[in-house]
Amino acid sequence: MKKEKITYKEIFIMGHGGMSCGMKTARCLMVLFNIVFFLIGAVLLALGIYVMVDPRFQKLKEILPLNTNAGLERGLSYLEMMAIVVIILGSVLLIIGFLGCCGAMKQVKLFLTCYAIIVALIIIFEVAITIYFVVFQSNFKESFVPKLKDSLRDNYQGPLGVAGYGPKPTAYSLAWDFIMYNLKCCGVENNADFNGAVQWNRSNPWADPLVPQSALFRYPLTCCPFPNGQSNWNSLPVDQLNEVAQCAVSGTGVYETGCYNKVVEVLNSAKTWVIVGAVIILVIELITFIFTLALCCRHKKDTIYYSS
């Protein structure tokens, strides 16, 4: 009596069986989840590339301190580093989605094994990052804020120049002014951060010659409330322009909250949704990991024998 190999695929084609209902459901869910992973990966990859090449985002990157420990010929700003992280994350999700879809649909053991290993590593990495962030959150502020303050002190040149007063403002200065105006904040930790700004052009082009103390700004114009929601001092009426300039000179009415805390407030306002999203993603990853193991175990039993 001779034994010949026959696979479940051949049995299914011949009409003698196939997957159980549970395994079919697991495979369908695997395909669905990994299509979502693939699409998210494509969006993140496109977003990361967009940030790296779009000139508007290139202006914003100049506000962030350079990473001098990267060992590169030029320092990468934190914005560039975040864009690279997003590109890597998007690429990983694309690969995961491809392996998961193909592995589940075609039951390719190599794809399923690679998929299971990658998902397991991602779960371990996510748990480790969460623990690190919870334990060392205060250390991040202690190391990041001083670098940001040093960067502000050495590079901020002020907004003047748009109206023809002095040199054209740098992208770094424009980015800071954009943030301070929109978040209604001043400096990194508080408005005193501008006391040592060595590059800042403090000249007040609207100073009263009869009032010498009005010749220099103590704070940037964007650290002061603009009347009627205006954001451009070039279009302000003279009386309102004087009001903003007096605030910048005297400090009366100037914003006291630092921009770091304002940014943290914005992030904290969305923290609940971030946590919910992270938990959902982790649960989906665990489910897909379990389903992958089930499909791999079934694959080992995919070959049976019959007598001829």
Secondary structure as UniProt FT lines:
FT   STRAND          3..7
FT   HELIX           8..14
FT   HELIX           21..53
FT   HELIX           55..61
FT   TURN            62..63
FT   STRAND          66..67
FT   TURN            68..69
FT   STRAND          76..77
FT   HELIX           78..106
FT   HELIX           109..155
FT   TURN            160..163
FT   HELIX           171..183
FT   HELIX           191..194
FT   TURN            195..196
FT   TURN            198..199
FT   TURN            205..206
FT   TURN            209..210
FT   HELIX           212..214
FT   HELIX           221..223
FT   HELIX           227..229
FT   HELIX           233..235
FT   HELIX           238..250
FT   TURN            252..253
FT   HELIX           259..269
FT   HELIX           271..300
FT   STRAND          303..307
//
